[in-house]
């Protein structure tokens, strides 16, 4: 006997299918090159189904970003639990570097979206809220892992997180020009200079 999904389950399933399709289309075509038509076609739905879930392309992208931020925060929390001090900070950085290498397409896409959001006050506000959440979550993970080892960042935790995120975004751009640019060991060495005993 086939079990039918409830209306709520069907809506949630459709939402996930649209998000997965949007991720693929955004990564393949970039933010500017992606269209709701292409996303709907990739998901196997009409545009109406997409619009029943999301107000537009920006909403889709921000929903994907929200998922990514939550996933990264969970992974950082798992890493932070198992490490302390400088070893913990380096474990966080290595985890983020691995994610950046595996998801270089996503990071280039995010940079593209950030530039667009900077030119649109409402989109910038929405993006800024999610970015602030990501910064705060990373700042707390770094602060807690360092504190358990008797260390603290030399800058306030939020500024420390901003520096790490800036290095990550810069690395993506440098590696777009030269894939061998800035081996991770240099970034680890730099980050290790940004901590001090409590």
VEXFI-624090 format. One record per residue (C-alpha): residue number from 1; x, y, z; chain. Coordinates in Angstrom, 3 decimals, always signed. Layout:
<pts>
<pt><num>NUM</num><c1>X</c1><c2>Y</c2><c3>Z</c3><chaine>A</chaine></pt>
...
</pts>
This chain:
<pts>
<pt><num>1</num><c1>+0.000</c1><c2>+0.000</c2><c3>+0.000</c3><chaine>A</chaine></pt>
<pt><num>2</num><c1>+1.335</c1><c2>+3.427</c2><c3>-0.961</c3><chaine>A</chaine></pt>
<pt><num>3</num><c1>+1.367</c1><c2>+5.998</c2><c3>+1.818</c3><chaine>A</chaine></pt>
<pt><num>4</num><c1>+0.268</c1><c2>+9.429</c2><c3>+0.640</c3><chaine>A</chaine></pt>
<pt><num>5</num><c1>+1.952</c1><c2>+12.512</c2><c3>+1.999</c3><chaine>A</chaine></pt>
<pt><num>6</num><c1>-0.121</c1><c2>+14.984</c2><c3>+3.942</c3><chaine>A</chaine></pt>
<pt><num>7</num><c1>-0.519</c1><c2>+18.472</c2><c3>+2.467</c3><chaine>A</chaine></pt>
<pt><num>8</num><c1>+2.100</c1><c2>+19.845</c2><c3>+4.886</c3><chaine>A</chaine></pt>
<pt><num>9</num><c1>+4.520</c1><c2>+17.018</c2><c3>+4.048</c3><chaine>A</chaine></pt>
<pt><num>10</num><c1>+3.990</c1><c2>+17.584</c2><c3>+0.320</c3><chaine>A</chaine></pt>
<pt><num>11</num><c1>+4.667</c1><c2>+21.316</c2><c3>+0.666</c3><chaine>A</chaine></pt>
<pt><num>12</num><c1>+7.854</c1><c2>+20.618</c2><c3>+2.647</c3><chaine>A</chaine></pt>
<pt><num>13</num><c1>+8.987</c1><c2>+17.994</c2><c3>+0.126</c3><chaine>A</chaine></pt>
<pt><num>14</num><c1>+8.402</c1><c2>+20.417</c2><c3>-2.755</c3><chaine>A</chaine></pt>
<pt><num>15</num><c1>+10.311</c1><c2>+23.124</c2><c3>-0.910</c3><chaine>A</chaine></pt>
<pt><num>16</num><c1>+13.324</c1><c2>+20.831</c2><c3>-0.456</c3><chaine>A</chaine></pt>
<pt><num>17</num><c1>+13.207</c1><c2>+19.764</c2><c3>-4.106</c3><chaine>A</chaine></pt>
<pt><num>18</num><c1>+13.115</c1><c2>+23.399</c2><c3>-5.223</c3><chaine>A</chaine></pt>
<pt><num>19</num><c1>+16.022</c1><c2>+24.288</c2><c3>-2.932</c3><chaine>A</chaine></pt>
<pt><num>20</num><c1>+18.115</c1><c2>+21.389</c2><c3>-4.228</c3><chaine>A</chaine></pt>
<pt><num>21</num><c1>+17.355</c1><c2>+22.393</c2><c3>-7.810</c3><chaine>A</chaine></pt>
<pt><num>22</num><c1>+18.172</c1><c2>+26.025</c2><c3>-7.027</c3><chaine>A</chaine></pt>
<pt><num>23</num><c1>+21.523</c1><c2>+25.010</c2><c3>-5.529</c3><chaine>A</chaine></pt>
<pt><num>24</num><c1>+22.434</c1><c2>+23.103</c2><c3>-8.689</c3><chaine>A</chaine></pt>
<pt><num>25</num><c1>+21.312</c1><c2>+25.884</c2><c3>-11.049</c3><chaine>A</chaine></pt>
<pt><num>26</num><c1>+23.012</c1><c2>+28.652</c2><c3>-9.037</c3><chaine>A</chaine></pt>
<pt><num>27</num><c1>+26.265</c1><c2>+26.690</c2><c3>-8.937</c3><chaine>A</chaine></pt>
<pt><num>28</num><c1>+26.122</c1><c2>+25.916</c2><c3>-12.642</c3><chaine>A</chaine></pt>
<pt><num>29</num><c1>+25.047</c1><c2>+29.354</c2><c3>-13.910</c3><chaine>A</chaine></pt>
<pt><num>30</num><c1>+25.927</c1><c2>+31.819</c2><c3>-11.154</c3><chaine>A</chaine></pt>
<pt><num>31</num><c1>+23.396</c1><c2>+34.048</c2><c3>-9.438</c3><chaine>A</chaine></pt>
<pt><num>32</num><c1>+22.942</c1><c2>+36.422</c2><c3>-12.379</c3><chaine>A</chaine></pt>
<pt><num>33</num><c1>+22.667</c1><c2>+33.574</c2><c3>-14.894</c3><chaine>A</chaine></pt>
<pt><num>34</num><c1>+20.140</c1><c2>+31.571</c2><c3>-12.904</c3><chaine>A</chaine></pt>
<pt><num>35</num><c1>+16.438</c1><c2>+32.042</c2><c3>-13.549</c3><chaine>A</chaine></pt>
<pt><num>36</num><c1>+13.314</c1><c2>+30.876</c2><c3>-11.773</c3><chaine>A</chaine></pt>
<pt><num>37</num><c1>+12.297</c1><c2>+29.137</c2><c3>-14.996</c3><chaine>A</chaine></pt>
<pt><num>38</num><c1>+15.526</c1><c2>+27.119</c2><c3>-15.016</c3><chaine>A</chaine></pt>
<pt><num>39</num><c1>+15.156</c1><c2>+26.291</c2><c3>-11.325</c3><chaine>A</chaine></pt>
<pt><num>40</num><c1>+11.533</c1><c2>+25.183</c2><c3>-11.786</c3><chaine>A</chaine></pt>
<pt><num>41</num><c1>+12.506</c1><c2>+23.038</c2><c3>-14.773</c3><chaine>A</chaine></pt>
<pt><num>42</num><c1>+15.407</c1><c2>+21.485</c2><c3>-12.844</c3><chaine>A</chaine></pt>
<pt><num>43</num><c1>+13.044</c1><c2>+20.665</c2><c3>-9.964</c3><chaine>A</chaine></pt>
<pt><num>44</num><c1>+10.409</c1><c2>+19.262</c2><c3>-12.335</c3><chaine>A</chaine></pt>
<pt><num>45</num><c1>+7.800</c1><c2>+21.855</c2><c3>-11.329</c3><chaine>A</chaine></pt>
<pt><num>46</num><c1>+6.028</c1><c2>+24.818</c2><c3>-12.827</c3><chaine>A</chaine></pt>
<pt><num>47</num><c1>+7.121</c1><c2>+28.341</c2><c3>-11.896</c3><chaine>A</chaine></pt>
<pt><num>48</num><c1>+3.889</c1><c2>+28.527</c2><c3>-9.911</c3><chaine>A</chaine></pt>
<pt><num>49</num><c1>+5.131</c1><c2>+25.842</c2><c3>-7.525</c3><chaine>A</chaine></pt>
<pt><num>50</num><c1>+8.380</c1><c2>+27.770</c2><c3>-7.047</c3><chaine>A</chaine></pt>
<pt><num>51</num><c1>+6.461</c1><c2>+30.998</c2><c3>-6.385</c3><chaine>A</chaine></pt>
<pt><num>52</num><c1>+4.212</c1><c2>+29.184</c2><c3>-3.918</c3><chaine>A</chaine></pt>
<pt><num>53</num><c1>+7.344</c1><c2>+28.519</c2><c3>-1.845</c3><chaine>A</chaine></pt>
<pt><num>54</num><c1>+9.530</c1><c2>+31.587</c2><c3>-2.479</c3><chaine>A</chaine></pt>
<pt><num>55</num><c1>+8.914</c1><c2>+35.211</c2><c3>-3.420</c3><chaine>A</chaine></pt>
<pt><num>56</num><c1>+11.703</c1><c2>+35.182</c2><c3>-5.987</c3><chaine>A</chaine></pt>
<pt><num>57</num><c1>+15.276</c1><c2>+34.304</c2><c3>-6.826</c3><chaine>A</chaine></pt>
<pt><num>58</num><c1>+16.735</c1><c2>+36.265</c2><c3>-3.906</c3><chaine>A</chaine></pt>
<pt><num>59</num><c1>+14.454</c1><c2>+34.427</c2><c3>-1.448</c3><chaine>A</chaine></pt>
<pt><num>60</num><c1>+15.650</c1><c2>+31.117</c2><c3>-2.844</c3><chaine>A</chaine></pt>
<pt><num>61</num><c1>+19.277</c1><c2>+32.112</c2><c3>-2.504</c3><chaine>A</chaine></pt>
<pt><num>62</num><c1>+18.827</c1><c2>+33.432</c2><c3>+1.030</c3><chaine>A</chaine></pt>
<pt><num>63</num><c1>+17.069</c1><c2>+30.197</c2><c3>+2.043</c3><chaine>A</chaine></pt>
<pt><num>64</num><c1>+20.053</c1><c2>+28.227</c2><c3>+0.724</c3><chaine>A</chaine></pt>
<pt><num>65</num><c1>+22.416</c1><c2>+30.537</c2><c3>+2.579</c3><chaine>A</chaine></pt>
<pt><num>66</num><c1>+20.448</c1><c2>+30.068</c2><c3>+5.791</c3><chaine>A</chaine></pt>
<pt><num>67</num><c1>+20.732</c1><c2>+26.275</c2><c3>+5.424</c3><chaine>A</chaine></pt>
<pt><num>68</num><c1>+24.468</c1><c2>+26.569</c2><c3>+4.790</c3><chaine>A</chaine></pt>
<pt><num>69</num><c1>+25.019</c1><c2>+28.812</c2><c3>+7.821</c3><chaine>A</chaine></pt>
<pt><num>70</num><c1>+23.136</c1><c2>+26.372</c2><c3>+10.055</c3><chaine>A</chaine></pt>
<pt><num>71</num><c1>+25.104</c1><c2>+23.413</c2><c3>+8.714</c3><chaine>A</chaine></pt>
<pt><num>72</num><c1>+28.439</c1><c2>+25.147</c2><c3>+9.175</c3><chaine>A</chaine></pt>
<pt><num>73</num><c1>+27.534</c1><c2>+26.212</c2><c3>+12.719</c3><chaine>A</chaine></pt>
<pt><num>74</num><c1>+26.674</c1><c2>+22.603</c2><c3>+13.603</c3><chaine>A</chaine></pt>
<pt><num>75</num><c1>+29.944</c1><c2>+21.347</c2><c3>+12.133</c3><chaine>A</chaine></pt>
<pt><num>76</num><c1>+31.960</c1><c2>+24.049</c2><c3>+13.911</c3><chaine>A</chaine></pt>
<pt><num>77</num><c1>+30.259</c1><c2>+23.170</c2><c3>+17.197</c3><chaine>A</chaine></pt>
<pt><num>78</num><c1>+31.191</c1><c2>+19.485</c2><c3>+16.752</c3><chaine>A</chaine></pt>
<pt><num>79</num><c1>+34.820</c1><c2>+20.420</c2><c3>+16.012</c3><chaine>A</chaine></pt>
<pt><num>80</num><c1>+34.957</c1><c2>+22.820</c2><c3>+18.964</c3><chaine>A</chaine></pt>
<pt><num>81</num><c1>+33.738</c1><c2>+20.156</c2><c3>+21.410</c3><chaine>A</chaine></pt>
<pt><num>82</num><c1>+36.638</c1><c2>+17.840</c2><c3>+20.549</c3><chaine>A</chaine></pt>
<pt><num>83</num><c1>+39.457</c1><c2>+20.415</c2><c3>+20.626</c3><chaine>A</chaine></pt>
<pt><num>84</num><c1>+40.875</c1><c2>+23.195</c2><c3>+22.786</c3><chaine>A</chaine></pt>
<pt><num>85</num><c1>+43.256</c1><c2>+26.117</c2><c3>+22.496</c3><chaine>A</chaine></pt>
<pt><num>86</num><c1>+45.323</c1><c2>+26.723</c2><c3>+19.407</c3><chaine>A</chaine></pt>
<pt><num>87</num><c1>+44.774</c1><c2>+23.108</c2><c3>+18.308</c3><chaine>A</chaine></pt>
<pt><num>88</num><c1>+41.036</c1><c2>+23.791</c2><c3>+18.394</c3><chaine>A</chaine></pt>
<pt><num>89</num><c1>+41.335</c1><c2>+27.021</c2><c3>+16.434</c3><chaine>A</chaine></pt>
<pt><num>90</num><c1>+43.458</c1><c2>+25.289</c2><c3>+13.798</c3><chaine>A</chaine></pt>
<pt><num>91</num><c1>+40.927</c1><c2>+22.445</c2><c3>+13.642</c3><chaine>A</chaine></pt>
<pt><num>92</num><c1>+38.174</c1><c2>+25.012</c2><c3>+12.989</c3><chaine>A</chaine></pt>
<pt><num>93</num><c1>+40.275</c1><c2>+26.693</c2><c3>+10.307</c3><chaine>A</chaine></pt>
<pt><num>94</num><c1>+41.126</c1><c2>+23.377</c2><c3>+8.650</c3><chaine>A</chaine></pt>
<pt><num>95</num><c1>+37.465</c1><c2>+22.388</c2><c3>+8.665</c3><chaine>A</chaine></pt>
<pt><num>96</num><c1>+36.535</c1><c2>+25.702</c2><c3>+7.081</c3><chaine>A</chaine></pt>
<pt><num>97</num><c1>+39.404</c1><c2>+25.424</c2><c3>+4.556</c3><chaine>A</chaine></pt>
<pt><num>98</num><c1>+38.250</c1><c2>+21.937</c2><c3>+3.570</c3><chaine>A</chaine></pt>
<pt><num>99</num><c1>+34.701</c1><c2>+23.206</c2><c3>+3.123</c3><chaine>A</chaine></pt>
<pt><num>100</num><c1>+35.991</c1><c2>+26.137</c2><c3>+1.079</c3><chaine>A</chaine></pt>
<pt><num>101</num><c1>+37.966</c1><c2>+23.846</c2><c3>-1.217</c3><chaine>A</chaine></pt>
<pt><num>102</num><c1>+35.042</c1><c2>+21.460</c2><c3>-1.628</c3><chaine>A</chaine></pt>
<pt><num>103</num><c1>+32.601</c1><c2>+24.314</c2><c3>-2.077</c3><chaine>A</chaine></pt>
<pt><num>104</num><c1>+34.671</c1><c2>+26.822</c2><c3>-4.041</c3><chaine>A</chaine></pt>
<pt><num>105</num><c1>+31.779</c1><c2>+27.245</c2><c3>-6.481</c3><chaine>A</chaine></pt>
<pt><num>106</num><c1>+29.481</c1><c2>+28.170</c2><c3>-3.613</c3><chaine>A</chaine></pt>
<pt><num>107</num><c1>+31.936</c1><c2>+30.738</c2><c3>-2.259</c3><chaine>A</chaine></pt>
<pt><num>108</num><c1>+32.309</c1><c2>+32.401</c2><c3>-5.659</c3><chaine>A</chaine></pt>
<pt><num>109</num><c1>+28.506</c1><c2>+32.431</c2><c3>-5.878</c3><chaine>A</chaine></pt>
<pt><num>110</num><c1>+28.280</c1><c2>+33.988</c2><c3>-2.430</c3><chaine>A</chaine></pt>
<pt><num>111</num><c1>+30.756</c1><c2>+36.718</c2><c3>-3.385</c3><chaine>A</chaine></pt>
<pt><num>112</num><c1>+28.666</c1><c2>+37.437</c2><c3>-6.504</c3><chaine>A</chaine></pt>
<pt><num>113</num><c1>+25.526</c1><c2>+37.708</c2><c3>-4.362</c3><chaine>A</chaine></pt>
<pt><num>114</num><c1>+27.254</c1><c2>+39.894</c2><c3>-1.743</c3><chaine>A</chaine></pt>
<pt><num>115</num><c1>+28.201</c1><c2>+42.439</c2><c3>-4.412</c3><chaine>A</chaine></pt>
<pt><num>116</num><c1>+24.618</c1><c2>+42.516</c2><c3>-5.678</c3><chaine>A</chaine></pt>
<pt><num>117</num><c1>+23.229</c1><c2>+42.824</c2><c3>-2.136</c3><chaine>A</chaine></pt>
<pt><num>118</num><c1>+25.552</c1><c2>+45.744</c2><c3>-1.436</c3><chaine>A</chaine></pt>
<pt><num>119</num><c1>+23.761</c1><c2>+47.682</c2><c3>-4.181</c3><chaine>A</chaine></pt>
<pt><num>120</num><c1>+20.235</c1><c2>+46.917</c2><c3>-2.968</c3><chaine>A</chaine></pt>
<pt><num>121</num><c1>+19.403</c1><c2>+48.255</c2><c3>+0.521</c3><chaine>A</chaine></pt>
<pt><num>122</num><c1>+16.631</c1><c2>+45.741</c2><c3>+1.292</c3><chaine>A</chaine></pt>
<pt><num>123</num><c1>+18.585</c1><c2>+42.777</c2><c3>-0.029</c3><chaine>A</chaine></pt>
<pt><num>124</num><c1>+21.662</c1><c2>+44.072</c2><c3>+1.774</c3><chaine>A</chaine></pt>
<pt><num>125</num><c1>+19.722</c1><c2>+44.222</c2><c3>+5.044</c3><chaine>A</chaine></pt>
<pt><num>126</num><c1>+18.474</c1><c2>+40.657</c2><c3>+4.632</c3><chaine>A</chaine></pt>
<pt><num>127</num><c1>+21.885</c1><c2>+39.341</c2><c3>+3.637</c3><chaine>A</chaine></pt>
<pt><num>128</num><c1>+23.531</c1><c2>+41.336</c2><c3>+6.434</c3><chaine>A</chaine></pt>
<pt><num>129</num><c1>+21.346</c1><c2>+39.670</c2><c3>+9.049</c3><chaine>A</chaine></pt>
<pt><num>130</num><c1>+22.347</c1><c2>+36.194</c2><c3>+7.895</c3><chaine>A</chaine></pt>
<pt><num>131</num><c1>+26.002</c1><c2>+37.185</c2><c3>+7.606</c3><chaine>A</chaine></pt>
<pt><num>132</num><c1>+25.926</c1><c2>+38.590</c2><c3>+11.145</c3><chaine>A</chaine></pt>
<pt><num>133</num><c1>+24.526</c1><c2>+35.287</c2><c3>+12.380</c3><chaine>A</chaine></pt>
<pt><num>134</num><c1>+27.341</c1><c2>+33.375</c2><c3>+10.654</c3><chaine>A</chaine></pt>
<pt><num>135</num><c1>+29.956</c1><c2>+35.709</c2><c3>+12.138</c3><chaine>A</chaine></pt>
<pt><num>136</num><c1>+28.499</c1><c2>+35.441</c2><c3>+15.634</c3><chaine>A</chaine></pt>
<pt><num>137</num><c1>+28.355</c1><c2>+31.658</c2><c3>+15.472</c3><chaine>A</chaine></pt>
<pt><num>138</num><c1>+31.961</c1><c2>+31.373</c2><c3>+14.280</c3><chaine>A</chaine></pt>
<pt><num>139</num><c1>+33.109</c1><c2>+33.968</c2><c3>+16.829</c3><chaine>A</chaine></pt>
<pt><num>140</num><c1>+31.527</c1><c2>+31.952</c2><c3>+19.639</c3><chaine>A</chaine></pt>
<pt><num>141</num><c1>+33.010</c1><c2>+28.660</c2><c3>+18.415</c3><chaine>A</chaine></pt>
<pt><num>142</num><c1>+36.479</c1><c2>+30.215</c2><c3>+18.186</c3><chaine>A</chaine></pt>
<pt><num>143</num><c1>+36.149</c1><c2>+32.013</c2><c3>+21.532</c3><chaine>A</chaine></pt>
<pt><num>144</num><c1>+35.029</c1><c2>+28.889</c2><c3>+23.364</c3><chaine>A</chaine></pt>
<pt><num>145</num><c1>+37.651</c1><c2>+26.575</c2><c3>+21.863</c3><chaine>A</chaine></pt>
<pt><num>146</num><c1>+40.431</c1><c2>+29.067</c2><c3>+22.595</c3><chaine>A</chaine></pt>
<pt><num>147</num><c1>+39.197</c1><c2>+29.716</c2><c3>+26.153</c3><chaine>A</chaine></pt>
<pt><num>148</num><c1>+39.266</c1><c2>+26.007</c2><c3>+26.992</c3><chaine>A</chaine></pt>
<pt><num>149</num><c1>+42.977</c1><c2>+26.120</c2><c3>+26.156</c3><chaine>A</chaine></pt>
<pt><num>150</num><c1>+43.638</c1><c2>+29.268</c2><c3>+28.169</c3><chaine>A</chaine></pt>
<pt><num>151</num><c1>+43.770</c1><c2>+31.526</c2><c3>+25.122</c3><chaine>A</chaine></pt>
<pt><num>152</num><c1>+41.774</c1><c2>+34.406</c2><c3>+23.688</c3><chaine>A</chaine></pt>
<pt><num>153</num><c1>+41.815</c1><c2>+36.235</c2><c3>+20.378</c3><chaine>A</chaine></pt>
<pt><num>154</num><c1>+43.883</c1><c2>+39.445</c2><c3>+20.474</c3><chaine>A</chaine></pt>
<pt><num>155</num><c1>+40.869</c1><c2>+41.248</c2><c3>+18.997</c3><chaine>A</chaine></pt>
<pt><num>156</num><c1>+37.261</c1><c2>+41.061</c2><c3>+20.167</c3><chaine>A</chaine></pt>
<pt><num>157</num><c1>+35.748</c1><c2>+37.711</c2><c3>+19.058</c3><chaine>A</chaine></pt>
<pt><num>158</num><c1>+33.483</c1><c2>+39.326</c2><c3>+16.446</c3><chaine>A</chaine></pt>
<pt><num>159</num><c1>+36.404</c1><c2>+41.228</c2><c3>+14.889</c3><chaine>A</chaine></pt>
<pt><num>160</num><c1>+38.445</c1><c2>+38.017</c2><c3>+14.967</c3><chaine>A</chaine></pt>
<pt><num>161</num><c1>+35.657</c1><c2>+36.225</c2><c3>+13.071</c3><chaine>A</chaine></pt>
<pt><num>162</num><c1>+35.479</c1><c2>+39.075</c2><c3>+10.544</c3><chaine>A</chaine></pt>
<pt><num>163</num><c1>+39.222</c1><c2>+38.750</c2><c3>+9.928</c3><chaine>A</chaine></pt>
<pt><num>164</num><c1>+38.916</c1><c2>+34.989</c2><c3>+9.384</c3><chaine>A</chaine></pt>
<pt><num>165</num><c1>+35.942</c1><c2>+35.428</c2><c3>+7.031</c3><chaine>A</chaine></pt>
<pt><num>166</num><c1>+37.822</c1><c2>+38.152</c2><c3>+5.138</c3><chaine>A</chaine></pt>
<pt><num>167</num><c1>+40.813</c1><c2>+35.865</c2><c3>+4.684</c3><chaine>A</chaine></pt>
<pt><num>168</num><c1>+38.500</c1><c2>+33.116</c2><c3>+3.436</c3><chaine>A</chaine></pt>
<pt><num>169</num><c1>+36.797</c1><c2>+35.386</c2><c3>+0.875</c3><chaine>A</chaine></pt>
<pt><num>170</num><c1>+40.154</c1><c2>+36.783</c2><c3>-0.224</c3><chaine>A</chaine></pt>
<pt><num>171</num><c1>+41.543</c1><c2>+33.292</c2><c3>-0.623</c3><chaine>A</chaine></pt>
<pt><num>172</num><c1>+38.655</c1><c2>+32.365</c2><c3>-2.923</c3><chaine>A</chaine></pt>
<pt><num>173</num><c1>+39.424</c1><c2>+35.357</c2><c3>-5.131</c3><chaine>A</chaine></pt>
<pt><num>174</num><c1>+43.173</c1><c2>+34.683</c2><c3>-5.141</c3><chaine>A</chaine></pt>
<pt><num>175</num><c1>+42.634</c1><c2>+31.044</c2><c3>-6.033</c3><chaine>A</chaine></pt>
<pt><num>176</num><c1>+40.323</c1><c2>+32.028</c2><c3>-8.870</c3><chaine>A</chaine></pt>
<pt><num>177</num><c1>+43.428</c1><c2>+33.551</c2><c3>-10.454</c3><chaine>A</chaine></pt>
<pt><num>178</num><c1>+45.944</c1><c2>+30.977</c2><c3>-9.176</c3><chaine>A</chaine></pt>
<pt><num>179</num><c1>+44.686</c1><c2>+27.683</c2><c3>-7.679</c3><chaine>A</chaine></pt>
<pt><num>180</num><c1>+47.980</c1><c2>+27.243</c2><c3>-5.802</c3><chaine>A</chaine></pt>
<pt><num>181</num><c1>+47.808</c1><c2>+30.672</c2><c3>-4.108</c3><chaine>A</chaine></pt>
<pt><num>182</num><c1>+48.226</c1><c2>+30.929</c2><c3>-0.349</c3><chaine>A</chaine></pt>
<pt><num>183</num><c1>+48.651</c1><c2>+27.412</c2><c3>+1.014</c3><chaine>A</chaine></pt>
<pt><num>184</num><c1>+46.596</c1><c2>+26.902</c2><c3>+4.185</c3><chaine>A</chaine></pt>
<pt><num>185</num><c1>+49.721</c1><c2>+26.683</c2><c3>+6.374</c3><chaine>A</chaine></pt>
<pt><num>186</num><c1>+50.280</c1><c2>+30.438</c2><c3>+5.910</c3><chaine>A</chaine></pt>
<pt><num>187</num><c1>+46.738</c1><c2>+31.233</c2><c3>+6.982</c3><chaine>A</chaine></pt>
<pt><num>188</num><c1>+47.112</c1><c2>+28.923</c2><c3>+9.985</c3><chaine>A</chaine></pt>
<pt><num>189</num><c1>+50.369</c1><c2>+30.663</c2><c3>+10.934</c3><chaine>A</chaine></pt>
<pt><num>190</num><c1>+48.721</c1><c2>+34.068</c2><c3>+10.634</c3><chaine>A</chaine></pt>
<pt><num>191</num><c1>+45.723</c1><c2>+32.981</c2><c3>+12.722</c3><chaine>A</chaine></pt>
<pt><num>192</num><c1>+48.026</c1><c2>+31.571</c2><c3>+15.416</c3><chaine>A</chaine></pt>
<pt><num>193</num><c1>+49.510</c1><c2>+35.070</c2><c3>+15.778</c3><chaine>A</chaine></pt>
<pt><num>194</num><c1>+46.074</c1><c2>+36.477</c2><c3>+16.519</c3><chaine>A</chaine></pt>
<pt><num>195</num><c1>+45.706</c1><c2>+34.712</c2><c3>+19.896</c3><chaine>A</chaine></pt>
<pt><num>196</num><c1>+47.214</c1><c2>+35.337</c2><c3>+23.312</c3><chaine>A</chaine></pt>
<pt><num>197</num><c1>+47.092</c1><c2>+33.801</c2><c3>+26.817</c3><chaine>A</chaine></pt>
<pt><num>198</num><c1>+44.079</c1><c2>+34.789</c2><c3>+28.910</c3><chaine>A</chaine></pt>
</pts>
